[in-house]
Amino acid sequence: MKDTIFYFYDALCSWCYGFSPVLKKLIEKYGDELDFEVISGGMQTGDRKQPVSDIRDYLKGAYLNVTERTGVQFGTDFMEVLEDGNRLLNSVPAAVALSVVKELKPKEALNFASSIQRAIYYDGIDWNKAEAFIPYVEKAGIEADLFLEKFQEDTFLQKAKADFNLAANFGITGFPAVVLKRKGKYYLMAQGFLPFDQLEETLEKAKRN
């Protein structure tokens, strides 16, 4: 039985967007020996839901830091969303969409999580609308009508909430976070952005245990 990497992320986490290339490299190098599972963290839920305008100045600074440290770019369309400020920061719709993909096309879940982050932060899609995810679920091999049907089912909202609870139960307080399950034990590999070399070094140490 393979060891498992749990990747705790949130679609609205800009540091997770910056971490996507690191995760891709990790999968390319360790995909044959490790299983990977993506978990939605629920960063903007409950009383943490708020209009972009409420924290716009903070976000502008954060995005500059993300670009400087990770190299990812934020698209013009997204920056217009930021300037407008009216869109609600709400992690639930993207988490429900991911739950549908994990159920119907589990092998595509990590690709989907990465692709919708680029769609949000570069293309500026409206992350609160199910229809916005259709091009990305179709790339995962799920028909649009089936996705929209599943998206409305309470089952997948509950699956998203189960992900949020799992993140909380693991004690995850920041995203991205990477946890290795090895021989029945759990090892925190990263909480917050880490470059690939540092993450790989931590992983290799844990594998020797």
N, C-alpha and C positions, 0 to 999 in steps of 0.2 A: 504493500500500500504506500502510495506516494505521500510525502510531506505536503502541506498546503500553505500557500500564502494567502492571507486575507487582506484585501486592499480596501480600507475604509476611506470613502471619498464622499464629496457632495458636489452635485452638478453646478452649484453656485459658488464653489470654493475656487478662487482664482489661483491659489497655490497648488490645488489639484490639477488645474489646467496646465500650470507650469511643470508639474510632476509627470504629466502624461508621457513625454519622451523618455523619461527615466524608467517608467513602468514598462513601456514598450521594449526597451533594451533589456530589462530584466526578464521579460517573457521570452524574448528571442534567445537569450543565453541559457535560461533555466526551464524553458517550457517542457522539455522532454523528461525532466526529473522531478518537477514540482507541479502540483495542481494550483490553479489560481482562482480565487473567488472574489467578486467585487460586492461590497456592502454599502448601501446608501446611509450616510451619517445623520441626515436631518438637521443640518446646521441652521436653516431658517425655517423653523416650525413654531407653532404655538404663539407665545407672546414675542418671539423673535422675528416674526413676519413684520415687515415694514417697507414703506416705499423707498425706492432707491435714493430719493432726495434727502431722506433723513440722515444718511451716512455718506452722501456723495463726496464730500471733501476727503473723508477718510479713505474711501475707495480709490480716489484718484491717486493718492499717495501710495496706497497698497499696490496698485497696478503697476506703477513705476518701479517699485521694488521687485515685483514679480518678473518684469521684463529684464531688469538689470541682472537679476540673479539666475534666471532660467533661460532667457533668450526668447521666450514666446512673445508673440505680438498680439495686441488687442486691435480688432478691426474698427474701421471708421463707422460702420453701421452700429456696432456695439457702443462706441463712444457717444454716438447720438442718443442712444437709449439712456446712457449715463447722464448726459446733459439735460435731457428732458425730465428725468427723475420720477416720472409718474408710475413706472412699473413696480409691481409688488415683488419684493424678495420673498419667495416662497419655494422651499425645497420639495414640497410634496408632489407636484405634477411630474417632475423629472424622475423622482423616485418610483412613482407608480408606473411610469413608462418603462423604467429599468426592470421592475418586477415582472412586467409582461414579457419582456425579452428574456429574462432569466428563466421564465416558465416555458416559453415556446421555443426559444433558440439559445439555450444556456451557453453554448460555445461562442456565441457572438456577444455575450454580455460585456466583456471588457472593451471590445472594439466599439460597441454602442456607447458605453460610458465616455470613452475618449472622444468619439465623433460628436456627441451632443455638446460636450464642453467647447469644442472648437466652433460648433454652430452657434452657441450662446455668445462666446467671448470674441469671436471674429466676425461671424455673419449677423449677429444681433437678433436671432430668432426670439419669439415671445415664448419663454419657458413656461408660461402659465397656461398655454393652449395645447391641448392634445394634438391638434392638427399640425402644429409646428414640428412634431417629432416624426411625422409620417415618412419623409424622405429617408430618414435614418433607420427606421424599423424596416422599411422596404429593402434597404441595403442588407439588413440582417436576415432577409428572407421571409418577412412577415407581411401579409397583405394588409393594406390600409384599413379595409372594412373590419377585418378580424381584430386588428389592433384597437380601433376605436370602440368596438364592442367590449373587448376585454378591459380597456381603460376605464370604462364606466362601471365595471363590476366591483362591488365592495371587497371581493376577495383580494384584489390586487392592491387596494388601499391598505388592507390589513397586512399584506405581505411587506409593503413599504414600511409600515409602522413597526413590524417585527424587525426589519433591518435597523431602524432607529434604536429600538430597544437593545438589540444585540450590540450595537456600537456603545451604547451607554453601559451595558453590562460588562463590556471589556474595559471600561474606564477610559475610553477614547475621549479626549477633551479638545483635540485639535486635528485638523485635516491638512494634508493627507496623512494617513497612518498605515503602517504595514506591520502585520503580525504573522509570525511563522508558527505553524503547528507542527511539532516534530516529536514523534514517539509519545504522543499524548500530552505533551507539555507545550505551553505557549510562550513565545519570545517576542517582545516588542522590538521590531527592527528599526522603525522610524515613526516619529510623531512630529509632523511638520516636514517641510521640504528637505530632502537630502540629495546631493549629487549621486550619480550612479556609483562612482568609485567607493564612496563612503558606505553606501547601502550594501554593495557587494562584499565589502570587507566585513561588515557586521553579520551578513548572512553566512559567510564562510566560517566565521568563528562559531556561530550557533550550530552549524552543521557538524562541527567537530565534537559537540556534546553528546 
